C-alpha cells in the first residue's frame, strides 16, 4: 500500500558580506539593538553547512496532523547567535501553518552551540535567517531524503562580468565568499528563465531518487534594467507569493554564473536575499516547454 513520502527540502540561504565597501553601500552592519547583520566572520553551526543540513534532515519531524491536511510550505525562522555561541530570540518571520511553524522553532531551539560571529576581532551577536521547506509528495515509504551530501564547487572572486543575460537555468545555492573564491553548495531548487519572458521555479526530486519534481510557481517576467528583474506570478503554490503577485527583484552579478537576488517579502519590512548559480549546457527551451 502506497504511503506519502515526506520529502523535507531544507534551503539555507546565507547572506554573507562580500567586502567592507559593499557592506557600507548596501546595508548597515549593526541593527538598532546592537545585533550584527554582516560581521567580519559569520557564525557557523558546528561542523559547517553540511553538518547543519544533516542535523536538520535528521531532526525535523513533519507534524502528523499537517500531513493529513496536506499542509506544506516554507517556514522562515530568524534567531540570534550570541557571543558564546548559544542561540536566542528565535521567531518565525514568515509562517505557513502553526504546526509547521512550531516544529521549525523547536528544531532551531534544540541546536547545539555555534561558533560565534566575529567583528573587529571580538565575538559578537549576529542575526541569522534560516528557511525550512516542508514538502509532501507521493512515495512508497516514510523516510526523508538523504540531505547529507550537497554538491559543492568554487568559482573565483573578482572576474570581469561578460555575460549579463538572465536567460538560462539557475540553481539555488548557499554561498560562502572569501578573498579568492566563492564556495558554493547547490540546493535542489531550479529557476528556469526563458527567452520568451516566462519563468518557472522547480523543486527537484528528493535525494532518495523516488519523490518527484514539482513546479511550485511560474509566470512572466520583465527586465526594466540590468539590475531590476520583475516576476509576475501566473500560477503558484507558495502561500506568500500567490497568483497575481508582482515581485520586484534587485539583481547583483557576482560572476558570469553567479547572481544575488534581493526582494521584499509581502507585508514584511526586511528584504530577503537568495543566491543562484547558472547551470551550464542545458536546453532551456526544451525544459520550459
C-alpha positions, 0 to 999 in steps of 0.5 A: 500500500502506497504511503506519502513520502515526506520529502523535507527540502531544507534551503539555507540561504546565507547572506554573507558580506562580500567586502567592507565597501559593499557592506557600507553601500548596501546595508548597515552592519549593526541593527538598532539593538546592537545585533550584527547583520554582516560581521567580519566572520559569520557564525557557523553551526558546528561542523559547517553547512553540511553538518547543519543540513544533516542535523536538520534532515535528521531532526525535523519531524513533519507534524502528523496532523499537517500531513493529513491536511496536506499542509506544506510550505516554507517556514522562515525562522530568524534567531540570534547567535550570541557571543558564546555561541548559544542561540536566542530570540528565535521567531518565525518571520514568515509562517505557513501553518502553526504546526509547521511553524512550531516544529521549525522553532523547536528544531532551531531551539534544540541546536547545539552551540555555534561558533560565534560571529566575529567583528573587529576581532571580538565575538559578537551577536549576529542575526541569522535567517534560516528557511525550512521547506516542508514538502509532501509528495507521493512515495512508497515509504516514510523516510526523508531524503538523504540531505547529507551530501550537497554538491559543492564547487568554487568559482573565483572572486573578482572576474570581469562580468561578460555575460549579463543575460538572465536567460538560462537555468539557475540553481539555488545555492548557499554561498560562502565568499572569501578573498579568492573564491566563492564556495558554493553548495547547490540546493535542489531548487531550479529557476528556469528563465526563458527567452520568451519572458516566462519563468518557472521555479522547480523543486527537484526530486528528493535525494532518495531518487523516488519523490518527484519534481514539482513546479511550485510557481511560474509566470512572466517576467520583465527586465526594466534594467540590468539590475531590476528583474520583475516576476509576475506570478501566473500560477503558484503554490507558495502561500506568500507569493500567490497568483497575481503577485508582482515581485520586484527583484534587485539583481547583483552579478557576482560572476558570469554564473553567479547572481544575488537576488534581493526582494521584499517579502509581502507585508514584511519590512526586511528584504530577503536575499537568495543566491543562484548559480547558472547551470551550464549546457542545458536546453532551456527551451526544451525544459520550459516547454 
